[in-house]
Amino acid sequence: PGLPTAEEYHAWLDASGFEALRFEELSENVRRTWRVVLVRVLGALVRHPTYRRYLLDATQANRRFVLAPLRLWLGFRTGAFRYSLIAARKPA
């Protein structure tokens, strides 16, 4: 299953009897955060040979996670990911 869209969250809130009070799109701020993380990861790989050795070691199952910052940055950059805040309340 994919990640739900903001529209799907709104539909779920409505179906559950909630009233959306506020919707805020935060993707631009989040995208900038992932750019900072990506730059720091790349910098660490350049500065620390042990990190590079870890990534080249096929026995390290978690080495694939080094791609996460790049994937997240690209997802926000291309619009594939959105980060939103929804405030809602359930009327009495």
C-alpha positions in Angstrom: 0.0 0.0 0.0 1.1 3.5 -0.7 1.1 6.5 1.6 -2.3 8.2 1.9 -2.8 11.6 0.3 -4.1 14.7 2.2 -7.4 14.2 0.4 -7.7 10.6 1.8 -6.9 11.8 5.3 -9.7 14.5 4.9 -12.1 11.8 3.7 -11.2 9.6 6.7 -11.7 12.4 9.1 -15.1 13.2 7.6 -16.2 9.5 7.6 -15.2 9.4 11.3 -17.3 12.4 12.2 -14.4 14.8 12.6 -14.3 18.4 11.4 -11.1 19.6 9.9 -10.1 22.9 11.5 -6.8 23.6 9.9 -4.6 22.2 7.0 -1.0 23.3 6.6 1.3 22.2 3.9 4.9 21.8 5.3 6.6 20.0 2.4 8.9 22.9 1.5 10.3 23.1 5.1 10.7 19.3 5.2 12.4 19.2 1.8 15.0 21.7 3.1 15.7 19.5 6.1 16.3 16.4 4.0 18.7 18.5 1.8 20.7 19.3 5.0 20.7 15.6 6.0 21.8 14.5 2.5 24.7 17.0 2.5 25.8 15.9 5.9 25.7 12.2 5.0 27.7 12.8 1.9 30.2 14.9 3.8 30.6 12.2 6.4 31.3 9.6 3.6 34.0 11.8 2.2 35.6 12.4 5.6 35.4 9.0 7.2 36.9 6.0 5.5 35.2 3.7 8.0 31.8 4.8 6.8 32.8 4.0 3.2 34.1 0.6 4.2 30.8 -0.1 6.0 28.8 0.8 2.8 31.0 -1.5 0.7 30.7 -4.4 3.1 28.0 -6.7 1.7 27.5 -8.4 5.1 26.1 -5.1 6.5 22.3 -5.5 6.0 21.6 -1.9 7.0 23.9 -0.2 4.5 21.0 0.3 2.1 19.6 3.0 4.5 22.3 5.4 3.4 20.0 6.0 0.4 17.1 7.1 2.5 18.1 10.8 2.7 18.5 10.9 -1.1 15.2 9.2 -1.7 13.3 11.4 0.7 14.9 14.6 -0.7 14.0 13.5 -4.2 10.5 12.6 -3.2 9.8 16.0 -1.7 11.7 17.7 -4.6 9.5 16.0 -7.2 6.3 16.3 -5.3 5.9 12.5 -4.8 5.9 13.1 -1.0 4.0 15.8 0.8 4.2 16.6 4.5 1.1 18.2 5.9 -0.4 19.1 9.3 -4.2 18.5 9.8 -5.9 19.7 12.9 -9.4 18.4 13.5 -12.0 18.0 16.2 -15.0 15.8 16.8 -18.0 17.9 17.5 -19.8 17.1 20.8 
